[in-house]
Amino acid sequence: MIEQDKKWAGERYLNYDLIFCAKDSSPLDPRVFTRMFEKLLIEAGLLKTTFHSLRHTAGLLILESTNSLNYPKELKERVLREAG
């Protein structure tokens, strides 16, 4: 799919190294991303939530599965976005 997008965008394609991006690899407008996320929630039959809240959900799920408050440092920094 990335190769198809590169071909479609031609010289406009710049690698921003983003997970979620437009076809030309440029950053998505936050409103566009929010609408896409809300549509996916509806299609999956899930309750309305914010994308931001997913990181907290991930932290709680990890906490439940490990039964520990001692998160590894990398988890705090990368998933929960907390320092140290």
C-alpha positions as CSV (number, residue, x, y, z in Angstrom):
1,M,0.0,0.0,0.0
2,I,2.8,2.4,0.8
3,E,4.3,1.8,-2.7
4,Q,0.9,2.6,-4.3
5,D,0.7,5.8,-2.2
6,K,4.2,6.8,-3.3
7,K,3.3,6.3,-6.9
8,W,0.0,8.2,-6.5
9,A,1.7,11.2,-4.8
10,G,4.8,11.3,-7.0
11,E,7.2,14.0,-6.1
12,R,4.9,15.3,-3.4
13,Y,5.5,12.2,-1.4
14,L,7.7,12.9,1.7
15,N,8.5,10.3,4.3
16,Y,7.4,11.8,7.6
17,D,7.6,8.4,9.3
18,L,4.0,8.7,10.6
19,I,1.7,5.8,11.6
20,F,-1.4,7.7,10.6
21,C,-1.0,10.0,7.5
22,A,-2.7,11.2,4.3
23,K,-2.1,9.3,1.0
24,D,0.8,11.6,0.3
25,S,2.3,10.8,3.7
26,S,1.7,14.3,5.1
27,P,0.2,14.6,8.6
28,L,-3.5,14.1,9.0
29,D,-5.6,17.0,10.1
30,P,-6.7,16.1,13.6
31,R,-10.3,16.6,12.7
32,V,-10.0,14.1,9.9
33,F,-8.4,11.6,12.2
34,T,-11.1,12.1,14.8
35,R,-13.8,11.5,12.2
36,M,-12.1,8.3,11.0
37,F,-11.7,7.0,14.5
38,E,-15.3,7.7,15.4
39,K,-16.5,5.9,12.2
40,L,-14.4,2.9,13.2
41,L,-15.9,2.8,16.7
42,I,-19.4,2.9,15.2
43,E,-18.6,0.1,12.7
44,A,-17.1,-2.0,15.5
45,G,-20.2,-1.4,17.7
46,L,-18.1,0.2,20.4
47,L,-19.0,3.1,22.7
48,K,-17.8,6.6,21.8
49,T,-14.5,7.4,23.3
50,T,-11.5,9.6,22.4
51,F,-8.3,8.3,20.8
52,H,-6.4,9.9,23.6
53,S,-8.2,7.7,26.2
54,L,-6.8,4.6,24.6
55,R,-3.4,5.1,26.1
56,H,-5.0,5.1,29.6
57,T,-6.9,1.9,28.7
58,A,-3.7,0.3,27.5
59,G,-2.1,1.2,30.8
60,L,-5.0,-0.3,32.8
61,L,-5.0,-3.5,30.8
62,I,-1.3,-3.9,31.3
63,L,-1.7,-3.2,35.0
64,E,-4.5,-5.9,35.2
65,S,-2.4,-8.4,33.3
66,T,0.8,-7.9,35.4
67,N,-0.8,-7.1,38.8
68,S,2.0,-4.7,39.3
69,L,2.3,-0.9,39.7
70,N,6.0,-1.2,38.7
71,Y,5.6,-0.3,35.1
72,P,8.9,-0.6,33.1
73,K,10.4,2.8,32.3
74,E,9.9,2.3,28.6
75,L,6.2,1.7,29.0
76,K,5.8,4.9,31.0
77,E,7.6,6.9,28.4
78,R,6.2,5.4,25.2
79,V,2.7,4.3,26.1
80,L,1.6,6.5,29.0
81,R,3.8,9.5,28.1
82,E,5.0,9.9,31.7
83,A,8.5,10.9,32.6
84,G,10.7,8.5,34.7
